Amino acid sequence: MVKAIEEKKPTVNIGILETYGHIPLLHTFCKICKTKNTNITVFTTKKLYNNLKTYITKSEEYNFVIKKQNENFKTFLKRVEKICNNEIDLLFINTIKEFPNDLITYINFRPKTKTILTIHHVNTWLKSKLIFNMEKIRRTIQTNICSMLIPSFVLSKFDAINVIYPPLKEHIEKNMYYSNMVFKLPFSIYENNGTKKKKKHDDKIKIVSPGIIKEHLKDYSDVIQAFEQIFKKYKSKIKLYILGNPADNYGKKIYNEFNKMKQKGYDVETFNGFIPEKTFNKILKESDLLLVPLKLKTRSNTEIEETYGLTVGSGVIFNAIQYAKPIIVPEEFNMIAELNSSTKKYKNGKELEKHLTNLISNKDELNNMNKEALNNAEKFSLRNQQDYFEKNILTWLKNGS
């Protein structure tokens, strides 16, 4: 009996360009795009390469093209373009900063391969506009230059865009004009990276607020109001981690407010500087609940306003996916639909206090939320995201759309 010979699929050569940062995002793209039918080439800097190696366990599975020490960025891009023309079928550009110098550098970047640009700030890229603000004249000039460069000279050269926060795709398709494809490869994925040890009956509930503390990113006023009351009632039952570095005057102010709680004898842990990856991972793995007080309105590198959950995403939300944890966010935040059953929302400090009181006093409700969080996180497993990549992006590439 003659066995049928399985048709071998052709290898697709994928390039990923990242020179600014976003190492977790770069790691996520490397993992999702690395299938049995793809080869991956990462174009990056020496510093980012060294950082990425701490995430990737099998670096030999990838090809790396590193920017040389004395090579300027324009020359490096030309080298990337030449390699893409000869060896790459699809190139992801993970980050282009919204600064005039960065945008100008990409005007002459024209690889023959298909390209997908990840945009982090939707309004800045798809709803750019001229502004006038005499109080911030330098930012005004920078914004207006970007608004002229992006639509005609930079964005138009890419074949498709990607967003790392899924609801942004729906917002773009419903509210903005963009004629090419919009994809949604996420910031991070769930990989079952370990769970906390079984809690003892007298263990405290660990509530963690992760991420940098900065005025245009977070609003801790409701959190402070709620915990001033919560600690009075449940001092022995909870531990609060403010797992972020205070990055500006607002951050320092918030840092001091939580330290005042600590001085009252409340179990609060704060950080004033770089948080080692091992420390960050350990605390999140052992946590019971994430609290993310995102500020709804923000700005990127320009003066164009962005809205968290609609036009800009947050990597902190993906902590709930990566570590399979329930999460609490402000009421107006547009949460990923797949996480709704493991999410609670608050409109003010009183409502946040009520949610926390219910979860602290009702362990069954917290346990149910943790079960939902695990089920929801598995929707973002590596296998599911690779399926999306193959069925959507590789099919689009194959069809030459």
VEXVO-194047 format. One line per field, with one value per residue (C-alpha): residue number from 0; residue in one letter; chain; x, y, z. Coordinates in pm, whole numbers, m for minus. Last residue first. Example, Ala and Ser with C-alpha at 12.3 -4.5 7.8 and 13.67 -1.06 7.14 Angstrom:
2
i = (1 | 0)
aa = (S | A)
ch = (A | A)
east = (1367 | 1230)
north = (m106 | m450)
up = (714 | 780)
//
This chain:
401
i = (400 | 399 | 398 | 397 | 396 | 395 | 394 | 393 | 392 | 391 | 390 | 389 | 388 | 387 | 386 | 385 | 384 | 383 | 382 | 381 | 380 | 379 | 378 | 377 | 376 | 375 | 374 | 373 | 372 | 371 | 370 | 369 | 368 | 367 | 366 | 365 | 364 | 363 | 362 | 361 | 360 | 359 | 358 | 357 | 356 | 355 | 354 | 353 | 352 | 351 | 350 | 349 | 348 | 347 | 346 | 345 | 344 | 343 | 342 | 341 | 340 | 339 | 338 | 337 | 336 | 335 | 334 | 333 | 332 | 331 | 330 | 329 | 328 | 327 | 326 | 325 | 324 | 323 | 322 | 321 | 320 | 319 | 318 | 317 | 316 | 315 | 314 | 313 | 312 | 311 | 310 | 309 | 308 | 307 | 306 | 305 | 304 | 303 | 302 | 301 | 300 | 299 | 298 | 297 | 296 | 295 | 294 | 293 | 292 | 291 | 290 | 289 | 288 | 287 | 286 | 285 | 284 | 283 | 282 | 281 | 280 | 279 | 278 | 277 | 276 | 275 | 274 | 273 | 272 | 271 | 270 | 269 | 268 | 267 | 266 | 265 | 264 | 263 | 262 | 261 | 260 | 259 | 258 | 257 | 256 | 255 | 254 | 253 | 252 | 251 | 250 | 249 | 248 | 247 | 246 | 245 | 244 | 243 | 242 | 241 | 240 | 239 | 238 | 237 | 236 | 235 | 234 | 233 | 232 | 231 | 230 | 229 | 228 | 227 | 226 | 225 | 224 | 223 | 222 | 221 | 220 | 219 | 218 | 217 | 216 | 215 | 214 | 213 | 212 | 211 | 210 | 209 | 208 | 207 | 206 | 205 | 204 | 203 | 202 | 201 | 200 | 199 | 198 | 197 | 196 | 195 | 194 | 193 | 192 | 191 | 190 | 189 | 188 | 187 | 186 | 185 | 184 | 183 | 182 | 181 | 180 | 179 | 178 | 177 | 176 | 175 | 174 | 173 | 172 | 171 | 170 | 169 | 168 | 167 | 166 | 165 | 164 | 163 | 162 | 161 | 160 | 159 | 158 | 157 | 156 | 155 | 154 | 153 | 152 | 151 | 150 | 149 | 148 | 147 | 146 | 145 | 144 | 143 | 142 | 141 | 140 | 139 | 138 | 137 | 136 | 135 | 134 | 133 | 132 | 131 | 130 | 129 | 128 | 127 | 126 | 125 | 124 | 123 | 122 | 121 | 120 | 119 | 118 | 117 | 116 | 115 | 114 | 113 | 112 | 111 | 110 | 109 | 108 | 107 | 106 | 105 | 104 | 103 | 102 | 101 | 100 | 99 | 98 | 97 | 96 | 95 | 94 | 93 | 92 | 91 | 90 | 89 | 88 | 87 | 86 | 85 | 84 | 83 | 82 | 81 | 80 | 79 | 78 | 77 | 76 | 75 | 74 | 73 | 72 | 71 | 70 | 69 | 68 | 67 | 66 | 65 | 64 | 63 | 62 | 61 | 60 | 59 | 58 | 57 | 56 | 55 | 54 | 53 | 52 | 51 | 50 | 49 | 48 | 47 | 46 | 45 | 44 | 43 | 42 | 41 | 40 | 39 | 38 | 37 | 36 | 35 | 34 | 33 | 32 | 31 | 30 | 29 | 28 | 27 | 26 | 25 | 24 | 23 | 22 | 21 | 20 | 19 | 18 | 17 | 16 | 15 | 14 | 13 | 12 | 11 | 10 | 9 | 8 | 7 | 6 | 5 | 4 | 3 | 2 | 1 | 0)
aa = (S | G | N | K | L | W | T | L | I | N | K | E | F | Y | D | Q | Q | N | R | L | S | F | K | E | A | N | N | L | A | E | K | N | M | N | N | L | E | D | K | N | S | I | L | N | T | L | H | K | E | L | E | K | G | N | K | Y | K | K | T | S | S | N | L | E | A | I | M | N | F | E | E | P | V | I | I | P | K | A | Y | Q | I | A | N | F | I | V | G | S | G | V | T | L | G | Y | T | E | E | I | E | T | N | S | R | T | K | L | K | L | P | V | L | L | L | D | S | E | K | L | I | K | N | F | T | K | E | P | I | F | G | N | F | T | E | V | D | Y | G | K | Q | K | M | K | N | F | E | N | Y | I | K | K | G | Y | N | D | A | P | N | G | L | I | Y | L | K | I | K | S | K | Y | K | K | F | I | Q | E | F | A | Q | I | V | D | S | Y | D | K | L | H | E | K | I | I | G | P | S | V | I | K | I | K | D | D | H | K | K | K | K | K | T | G | N | N | E | Y | I | S | F | P | L | K | F | V | M | N | S | Y | Y | M | N | K | E | I | H | E | K | L | P | P | Y | I | V | N | I | A | D | F | K | S | L | V | F | S | P | I | L | M | S | C | I | N | T | Q | I | T | R | R | I | K | E | M | N | F | I | L | K | S | K | L | W | T | N | V | H | H | I | T | L | I | T | K | T | K | P | R | F | N | I | Y | T | I | L | D | N | P | F | E | K | I | T | N | I | F | L | L | D | I | E | N | N | C | I | K | E | V | R | K | L | F | T | K | F | N | E | N | Q | K | K | I | V | F | N | Y | E | E | S | K | T | I | Y | T | K | L | N | N | Y | L | K | K | T | T | F | V | T | I | N | T | N | K | T | K | C | I | K | C | F | T | H | L | L | P | I | H | G | Y | T | E | L | I | G | I | N | V | T | P | K | K | E | E | I | A | K | V | M)
ch = (A | A | A | A | A | A | A | A | A | A | A | A | A | A | A | A | A | A | A | A | A | A | A | A | A | A | A | A | A | A | A | A | A | A | A | A | A | A | A | A | A | A | A | A | A | A | A | A | A | A | A | A | A | A | A | A | A | A | A | A | A | A | A | A | A | A | A | A | A | A | A | A | A | A | A | A | A | A | A | A | A | A | A | A | A | A | A | A | A | A | A | A | A | A | A | A | A | A | A | A | A | A | A | A | A | A | A | A | A | A | A | A | A | A | A | A | A | A | A | A | A | A | A | A | A | A | A | A | A | A | A | A | A | A | A | A | A | A | A | A | A | A | A | A | A | A | A | A | A | A | A | A | A | A | A | A | A | A | A | A | A | A | A | A | A | A | A | A | A | A | A | A | A | A | A | A | A | A | A | A | A | A | A | A | A | A | A | A | A | A | A | A | A | A | A | A | A | A | A | A | A | A | A | A | A | A | A | A | A | A | A | A | A | A | A | A | A | A | A | A | A | A | A | A | A | A | A | A | A | A | A | A | A | A | A | A | A | A | A | A | A | A | A | A | A | A | A | A | A | A | A | A | A | A | A | A | A | A | A | A | A | A | A | A | A | A | A | A | A | A | A | A | A | A | A | A | A | A | A | A | A | A | A | A | A | A | A | A | A | A | A | A | A | A | A | A | A | A | A | A | A | A | A | A | A | A | A | A | A | A | A | A | A | A | A | A | A | A | A | A | A | A | A | A | A | A | A | A | A | A | A | A | A | A | A | A | A | A | A | A | A | A | A | A | A | A | A | A | A | A | A | A | A | A | A | A | A | A | A | A | A | A | A | A | A | A | A | A | A | A | A | A | A | A | A | A | A | A | A | A | A | A | A | A | A | A | A | A | A | A | A | A | A | A | A | A | A | A | A | A | A)
east = (m416 | m148 | m352 | m56 | 2 | m362 | m361 | m45 | m207 | m554 | m558 | m190 | m168 | m507 | m405 | m76 | m276 | m487 | m182 | 8 | m285 | m497 | m830 | m653 | m652 | m1032 | m1061 | m797 | m966 | m1302 | m1155 | m1003 | m1337 | m1503 | m1242 | m1302 | m1676 | m1627 | m1392 | m1669 | m1543 | m1242 | m1420 | m1726 | m1517 | m1305 | m1610 | m1761 | m1437 | m1419 | m1777 | m1693 | m1376 | m1559 | m1692 | m1568 | m1536 | m1501 | m1335 | m1318 | m1637 | m1539 | m1197 | m1281 | m1441 | m1113 | m1203 | m1308 | m1235 | m1533 | m1586 | m1228 | m1048 | m1051 | m882 | m906 | m574 | m448 | m79 | m27 | m389 | m422 | m74 | m217 | m406 | m69 | 40 | m210 | m396 | m445 | m731 | m1032 | m917 | m727 | m837 | m584 | m547 | m314 | m40 | 234 | 451 | 134 | m145 | m393 | m760 | m893 | m642 | m582 | m646 | m533 | m608 | m502 | m639 | m516 | m140 | 123 | 215 | 213 | 452 | 693 | 695 | 776 | 1049 | 1208 | 1194 | 1376 | 1181 | 1370 | 1315 | 1105 | 893 | 601 | 469 | 160 | 56 | m97 | 90 | 13 | 358 | 256 | m44 | 190 | 405 | 100 | 63 | 439 | 435 | 132 | 324 | 632 | 423 | 270 | 616 | 728 | 821 | 708 | 818 | 547 | 422 | 207 | 151 | m137 | m173 | m510 | m672 | m517 | m604 | m956 | m1180 | m941 | m743 | m1054 | m1131 | m798 | m792 | m1091 | m980 | m628 | m764 | m1011 | m731 | m487 | m526 | m277 | m112 | m75 | 35 | 288 | 311 | 471 | 287 | 124 | m144 | m143 | m394 | m280 | m551 | m384 | m317 | m506 | m660 | m338 | m324 | m223 | 103 | 87 | 57 | 311 | 379 | 64 | 163 | m92 | 0 | 146 | 97 | m161 | m163 | m468 | m480 | m617 | m626 | m604 | m863 | m840 | m1118 | m1207 | m1502 | m1624 | m1312 | m1078 | m1285 | m1313 | m934 | m870 | m1073 | m791 | m503 | m179 | m289 | m155 | m147 | m148 | 43 | 271 | 380 | 74 | 159 | 483 | 464 | 105 | m71 | 224 | 426 | 176 | 44 | 401 | 505 | 196 | 269 | 633 | 534 | 270 | 507 | 755 | 482 | 331 | 158 | 93 | m129 | m248 | m320 | m301 | m463 | m381 | m678 | m524 | m173 | m203 | m559 | m460 | m164 | 33 | 50 | 208 | 315 | 273 | 496 | 489 | 834 | 975 | 1137 | 1077 | 1238 | 1281 | 1018 | 1119 | 1397 | 1160 | 927 | 1203 | 1328 | 975 | 888 | 595 | 807 | 788 | 748 | 682 | 763 | 655 | 811 | 667 | 833 | 1195 | 1515 | 1627 | 1426 | 1413 | 1793 | 1829 | 1568 | 1736 | 2068 | 1901 | 1742 | 2085 | 2222 | 1940 | 1988 | 2356 | 2610 | 2903 | 2793 | 2636 | 2260 | 2200 | 2046 | 1925 | 1800 | 1571 | 1546 | 1893 | 1744 | 1572 | 1477 | 1371 | 1293 | 1641 | 1769 | 1539 | 1737 | 2066 | 1900 | 1753 | 2099 | 2260 | 1994 | 1721 | 1620 | 1473 | 1460 | 1199 | 1158 | 808 | 618 | 662 | 553 | 746 | 513 | 346 | 669 | 865 | 566 | 534 | 907 | 892 | 593 | 771 | 1078 | 883 | 1203 | 1318 | 1480 | 1220 | 1195 | 1040 | 1103 | 909 | 1028 | 750 | 852 | 652 | 407 | 511 | 243 | 200 | 289 | 7 | 125 | 148 | 0)
north = (4144 | 3916 | 3606 | 3448 | 3755 | 3781 | 3408 | 3459 | 3745 | 3605 | 3227 | 3188 | 3477 | 3396 | 3032 | 3151 | 3359 | 3061 | 2836 | 3094 | 3127 | 3441 | 3264 | 3086 | 3416 | 3420 | 3077 | 3169 | 3500 | 3324 | 3092 | 3389 | 3569 | 3264 | 3253 | 3623 | 3566 | 3263 | 3460 | 3703 | 3951 | 4065 | 4057 | 4242 | 4505 | 4559 | 4619 | 4858 | 5054 | 5092 | 5220 | 5477 | 5588 | 5667 | 5513 | 5158 | 4858 | 4486 | 4245 | 3865 | 3823 | 4112 | 3972 | 3845 | 4180 | 4369 | 4659 | 5005 | 5218 | 5428 | 5246 | 5266 | 4928 | 4623 | 4300 | 3925 | 3743 | 3498 | 3603 | 3693 | 3791 | 4022 | 4156 | 4234 | 4526 | 4673 | 4680 | 4957 | 5035 | 5360 | 5480 | 5321 | 5156 | 5459 | 5769 | 5975 | 6354 | 6497 | 6709 | 6477 | 6209 | 6041 | 6213 | 6093 | 6078 | 5780 | 5779 | 5417 | 5306 | 4941 | 4716 | 4354 | 4081 | 3770 | 3817 | 3545 | 3537 | 3917 | 3948 | 3687 | 3832 | 4188 | 4065 | 3850 | 4134 | 4370 | 4687 | 5005 | 5289 | 5390 | 5084 | 5061 | 4786 | 4852 | 4653 | 4927 | 5032 | 5403 | 5455 | 5231 | 5453 | 5753 | 5558 | 5530 | 5909 | 5956 | 5735 | 5929 | 6257 | 6105 | 5987 | 6333 | 6486 | 6245 | 5876 | 5704 | 5341 | 5079 | 4786 | 4964 | 4642 | 4625 | 4355 | 4262 | 4076 | 4223 | 4586 | 4497 | 4772 | 5067 | 4943 | 4959 | 5320 | 5477 | 5220 | 5367 | 5731 | 5639 | 5432 | 5704 | 5964 | 5726 | 5856 | 5695 | 5752 | 6129 | 6184 | 5900 | 5596 | 5311 | 4982 | 4737 | 4791 | 4466 | 4336 | 4043 | 3893 | 3804 | 3445 | 3314 | 3011 | 2922 | 2995 | 2723 | 2826 | 3088 | 2997 | 2928 | 3067 | 2924 | 3082 | 3360 | 3615 | 3964 | 4292 | 4141 | 4076 | 4262 | 4317 | 4609 | 4568 | 4864 | 5135 | 5334 | 5580 | 5603 | 5537 | 5182 | 5008 | 5203 | 5142 | 4770 | 4743 | 4944 | 4690 | 4432 | 4616 | 4547 | 4715 | 4612 | 4808 | 4709 | 4759 | 5036 | 5328 | 5540 | 5567 | 5757 | 6033 | 6140 | 6052 | 6079 | 6377 | 6661 | 6561 | 6496 | 6850 | 6985 | 6789 | 6903 | 7267 | 7243 | 7061 | 7351 | 7613 | 7468 | 7775 | 7908 | 7612 | 7575 | 7231 | 7069 | 6728 | 6357 | 6123 | 5797 | 5808 | 6041 | 5932 | 5564 | 5580 | 5252 | 5175 | 4847 | 4875 | 4580 | 4551 | 4336 | 4305 | 4552 | 4754 | 5130 | 5325 | 5668 | 5837 | 5630 | 5863 | 6160 | 5994 | 5950 | 6308 | 6449 | 6261 | 6022 | 5715 | 5430 | 5098 | 4737 | 4735 | 4387 | 4267 | 4001 | 3792 | 3851 | 3736 | 3954 | 4276 | 4239 | 4219 | 4537 | 4721 | 4620 | 4751 | 5078 | 5093 | 5054 | 5338 | 5569 | 5461 | 5547 | 5266 | 5306 | 5030 | 4810 | 4753 | 4382 | 4138 | 3835 | 3501 | 3303 | 2941 | 2969 | 3210 | 2917 | 3043 | 3391 | 3632 | 3710 | 3708 | 4003 | 4232 | 4150 | 4203 | 4532 | 4662 | 4536 | 4701 | 4534 | 4349 | 4010 | 3741 | 3466 | 3157 | 3026 | 2704 | 2520 | 2837 | 3132 | 3429 | 3404 | 3357 | 3637 | 3871 | 3814 | 3869 | 4199 | 4305 | 4213 | 4408 | 4726 | 4923 | 5156 | 4952 | 4694 | 4540 | 4194 | 3998 | 3689 | 3440 | 3203 | 2843 | 2659 | 2397 | 2038 | 1825 | 1509 | 1201 | 949 | 614 | 334 | 0)
up = (m132 | m275 | m200 | m21 | 195 | 294 | 374 | 583 | 774 | 834 | 867 | 961 | 1208 | 1362 | 1408 | 1559 | 1806 | 1908 | 1946 | 2152 | 2393 | 2392 | 2442 | 2728 | 2917 | 2924 | 3083 | 3340 | 3420 | 3454 | 3716 | 3897 | 3890 | 4042 | 4319 | 4394 | 4415 | 4638 | 4866 | 4959 | 5216 | 5016 | 4680 | 4808 | 4987 | 4675 | 4459 | 4715 | 4753 | 4376 | 4377 | 4643 | 4465 | 4141 | 3818 | 3882 | 3652 | 3719 | 3477 | 3462 | 3255 | 3027 | 2932 | 2581 | 2497 | 2547 | 2776 | 2657 | 2967 | 3071 | 3402 | 3530 | 3554 | 3785 | 3676 | 3721 | 3667 | 3401 | 3427 | 3061 | 3012 | 3313 | 3237 | 2893 | 3043 | 3144 | 2779 | 2724 | 2406 | 2214 | 1998 | 2167 | 2492 | 2613 | 2425 | 2229 | 2199 | 1935 | 2096 | 1966 | 2129 | 2253 | 2441 | 2702 | 2785 | 2981 | 3266 | 3354 | 3711 | 3667 | 3967 | 3928 | 4157 | 4334 | 4295 | 4331 | 3962 | 3948 | 4242 | 4106 | 3754 | 3870 | 4106 | 3836 | 3584 | 3820 | 3908 | 3816 | 4060 | 4358 | 4433 | 4674 | 4902 | 5114 | 5421 | 5637 | 5949 | 5930 | 5778 | 5488 | 5421 | 5412 | 5165 | 4943 | 4932 | 4876 | 4564 | 4438 | 4469 | 4309 | 4014 | 3974 | 3973 | 3702 | 3653 | 3973 | 3908 | 3913 | 4115 | 4370 | 4567 | 4815 | 5081 | 5220 | 5510 | 5825 | 5746 | 5634 | 5770 | 5804 | 5504 | 5284 | 5380 | 5285 | 5007 | 4828 | 4834 | 4721 | 4433 | 4329 | 4305 | 4132 | 3776 | 3539 | 3199 | 3144 | 3504 | 3523 | 3748 | 3546 | 3546 | 3784 | 4050 | 4247 | 4502 | 4714 | 4934 | 5263 | 5360 | 5665 | 5495 | 5321 | 4952 | 4707 | 4548 | 4277 | 3915 | 3645 | 3300 | 3142 | 2809 | 2771 | 2505 | 2476 | 2289 | 2054 | 1677 | 1553 | 1176 | 972 | 594 | 356 | 281 | 602 | 672 | 1036 | 1264 | 1222 | 1086 | 1309 | 1623 | 1545 | 1506 | 1823 | 2023 | 1967 | 2144 | 1954 | 1632 | 1290 | 967 | 601 | 275 | 402 | 180 | 252 | 622 | 556 | 294 | 248 | 573 | 819 | 694 | 726 | 1067 | 1183 | 1089 | 1266 | 1583 | 1598 | 1548 | 1819 | 2054 | 2020 | 2057 | 2371 | 2517 | 2167 | 2084 | 1725 | 1581 | 1238 | 1209 | 1204 | 1217 | 1100 | 1243 | 1542 | 1606 | 1615 | 1852 | 1869 | 1499 | 1395 | 1031 | 797 | 489 | 175 | 18 | m234 | 45 | 27 | 312 | 155 | 371 | 675 | 791 | 765 | 1017 | 1273 | 1237 | 1258 | 1580 | 1602 | 1679 | 1431 | 1609 | 1514 | 1144 | 1033 | 706 | 477 | 205 | 310 | 134 | m157 | m126 | 252 | 275 | 68 | 276 | 602 | 472 | 372 | 716 | 877 | 666 | 780 | 1142 | 1154 | 1162 | 1403 | 1642 | 1378 | 1373 | 1428 | 1179 | 1372 | 1242 | 1470 | 1588 | 1744 | 1999 | 2171 | 2520 | 2409 | 2693 | 2830 | 2471 | 2393 | 2622 | 2446 | 2106 | 2226 | 2317 | 1996 | 1782 | 1578 | 1262 | 1353 | 1083 | 1123 | 904 | 856 | 778 | 1107 | 1287 | 1426 | 1369 | 1709 | 1903 | 1735 | 1753 | 2128 | 2186 | 1996 | 2205 | 2530 | 2404 | 2329 | 2266 | 1990 | 1711 | 1613 | 1264 | 1225 | 904 | 796 | 534 | 429 | 369 | 105 | 230 | 178 | 16 | 215 | 13 | 24 | 147 | m108 | 0)
//
